[in-house]
């Protein structure tokens, strides 16, 4: 007689799940599959962990139409934004309803199966109009992103989740809704106020959150979104380190930090409704909302896209539907004569109010200036200082551009020697010739290949800059657009100093160390820059250097003076 092992009901359900995972994995060998992008992975995670409850999968056509027409699912539940799986035409045409589609992450790891119920081609313009209020990408960055990243076909159906997407960083903070529910009940938190953020938080935020929580008699779920960074966002690791310090500033057992992979659409009031539904599913009873929440231009000084206050008005209309209480956020300012923060609408005439904008904060960090204690917490500032080292500790790229013979390589060699002598940062020389021999050996001098060559140089230089080194690049780089792309890429990590070596063609031709001009004039070489191929001079370089009547050391001195003036070297 064999004795069957006894398991608890929980262990039994886990066992059933694992068996199902194993059987799907072996069946799925024959399924068509799709690798998800970043936004889609965020949506999938919230579907699988039930933060998008009552959705059971990516929307079917009926659900989609109903959400666009009525802002509700077919059963009447409020739902503001379509959550759809967009795929290429090629994949859509190979699928049929009733089939299963394997859903994988970017590395091909299978996360879920979608049981296909509908395949259709949506009118993306109409969707943008309904969800965002415009179909014009020039007016709304959320619409621009929507058109850029949405593939033309949608596939809808229920999802069977096998694994949540893998996160190797901060696993202790990646709480699922079932985990937050458990934590809240273990701590006896009957009322919890959710706070959605993507920004850096300082003293004013603490006062604002604390005041809202006290008025509601609630504990706090600090719930930053870490799904999709926007360009210009502070890097995610620094932000999370700052949040970890920030929560230490609250009374004990009052706040919990959890990261959520919520892909923001910046769809204004509809976005805020979705945020509130998600927080309700994470167990929040209250939700904090600012006047401009969900707006693509909130807190960046530009005019808002949606009317100020509309996020709060729309949520107030639907709190009954969602089952959450809205707590309007009141902006706090520091009043110097009282040495305390008060709500901006309580400021009396004559009070001296102090604020530091995010641009000013960045400047102070970059220039190693004081950040006062009334503004932020020393521990948060210390984390920020690691992310924004002062210029003399940042990496930078010197990008020398100009005709062959303009003096780029010679100046680059002098700079290299001087930086090595200073020996405070690692230095790398990416001279045109060296790059052509190694990184770009298969490229010609066609426009397309020259542009690719510059983008490769830019990528390597950006990695060097990011890691605090000095990159000296010395290609001809005859076109403005790739130079601009390289500038933008590198400026995200450190300094970019474009030096136009503007030595006239006649002088370069006289030097003709490599004999290319003579060959070009004799018709033996085609497409030589300056002779029968264009050189577009930079419109706004940091420096212009003409080496016609200047020694290499004098030219290097010009560069050093600039670097010192800008604080890159001391
Ligand atoms: S580019 O346009 O930035 O990709 O060019 P770069 O990689 O800097 O390569 C320039 C060097 O290649 C030699 N060379 C030519 N230059 C210009 N036009 C043509 N058609 C050409 N063919 C070969 C030239 O010697 C350049 O070296 P430098 O050091 O600039 O004199």
Boltz pocket constraint, residues with backbone or C-beta under 6 A from the ligand:
constraints:
  - pocket:
      binder: B
      contacts: [[A, 402], [A, 403], [A, 404], [A, 405], [A, 409], [A, 432], [A, 433], [A, 435], [A, 436], [A, 444], [A, 445], [A, 449], [A, 450], [A, 451], [A, 453], [A, 454], [A, 474], [A, 475], [A, 476], [A, 477], [A, 478], [A, 514], [A, 516], [A, 526], [A, 527], [A, 528], [A, 529], [A, 533]]
      max_distance: 6.0
